[in-house]
Amino acid sequence: MRHNRRPVLLASNLNPNMISLHPGEHPSAACPDCGRWRILRRGMLAPHRDTDGATRCPGSGQRIVVDITPAQWMFRLSTATRHAWRFRAPYSVLRTRPKPQPPLAAPLFRMPAA
């Protein structure tokens, strides 16, 4: 597998939701071009196809250096989650409200003759 000759990305510079460093699992990251989640192999995103399936995605082979520990990543992820929660709408706004039903038309046999 060859890299795509783009500059190396540092895991500490990526958003915490774009990389996964769960302990006991292989590190994985979202492709910067197509957003597809791929396992990091030898410090690079595993090769994958574009959305049409005919050509290789330009983000394949992107080098990513994992320069943070899983504990630091989890802390950054939980901090980002708490920060994002403050900007969400309150629960009462998110609740679905039933739409009013339109009135039913009278059956054809009860309609007046024209």
C-alpha positions in Angstrom: 0.0 0.0 0.0 1.4 3.4 -1.0 0.5 6.7 0.6 -1.2 9.4 -1.4 1.6 11.9 -1.1 -0.5 14.3 1.0 0.9 15.9 4.1 0.7 13.7 7.2 -2.3 14.3 9.5 -1.8 14.3 13.3 -4.5 12.6 15.4 -4.3 15.5 17.8 -5.3 17.9 15.1 -8.4 15.9 14.0 -11.8 16.4 15.5 -12.3 13.7 18.1 -15.4 12.4 16.3 -13.3 11.7 13.1 -11.0 9.2 14.8 -11.6 6.2 17.0 -8.9 5.1 19.5 -11.0 2.8 21.8 -8.7 0.6 23.9 -8.5 -3.0 22.7 -9.6 -2.1 19.2 -7.7 -1.2 16.0 -7.4 2.5 15.5 -9.7 3.8 12.8 -10.4 7.1 11.2 -12.9 8.7 8.8 -11.5 9.4 5.3 -11.0 13.1 4.9 -12.5 13.0 1.3 -15.4 10.6 1.4 -16.0 10.2 5.2 -15.9 6.4 5.1 -14.5 4.8 8.2 -11.3 2.8 7.6 -8.8 1.0 9.9 -5.4 2.4 10.1 -2.8 0.0 8.8 0.9 0.8 9.0 -0.1 4.4 9.9 -2.3 4.9 6.8 -6.0 4.7 5.9 -6.8 1.3 4.3 -7.4 1.6 0.6 -11.0 1.9 -0.5 -13.1 2.8 -3.5 -14.9 6.0 -4.2 -18.7 6.2 -3.9 -19.2 5.1 -7.5 -17.0 2.0 -6.8 -15.0 2.4 -10.0 -12.0 4.5 -8.9 -9.8 4.6 -5.8 -10.8 7.3 -3.4 -8.1 10.1 -3.3 -8.1 9.8 0.5 -6.9 6.2 0.4 -3.4 5.9 1.8 -3.6 9.1 3.9 -1.0 9.0 6.6 -2.2 9.6 10.1 0.1 9.7 13.0 -1.5 8.7 16.3 0.2 11.2 18.7 -2.3 11.0 21.6 -3.2 8.3 24.0 -6.7 6.7 24.1 -7.3 8.3 27.5 -6.5 11.8 26.0 -8.8 11.0 23.0 -11.7 9.9 25.3 -11.3 13.1 27.3 -11.4 15.3 24.2 -14.4 13.3 22.9 -16.4 13.7 26.2 -15.5 17.4 26.4 -16.7 17.9 22.8 -19.9 16.0 23.6 -20.6 18.1 26.6 -19.8 21.3 24.7 -22.2 20.4 21.8 -25.0 19.4 24.2 -25.2 23.1 25.4 -26.1 24.2 21.8 -28.8 21.7 21.2 -32.4 22.7 21.4 -34.3 21.8 24.6 -36.2 18.5 24.7 -39.6 20.3 24.3 -38.5 21.7 21.0 -37.2 18.3 19.7 -40.4 16.5 20.5 -42.5 15.6 17.5 -45.9 17.1 17.4 -48.9 15.4 15.6 -50.0 17.1 12.4 -53.7 18.1 12.2 -55.6 15.7 10.1 -57.5 17.2 7.1 -61.2 16.8 7.2 -62.6 13.8 5.4 -64.6 14.3 2.3 -68.1 13.2 2.1 -68.7 9.9 0.3 -69.7 10.1 -3.3 -73.2 8.7 -2.8 -73.9 11.5 -0.3 -72.8 14.4 -2.5 -75.5 16.5 -4.0 -76.1 16.0 -7.7 -74.8 18.7 -10.0 
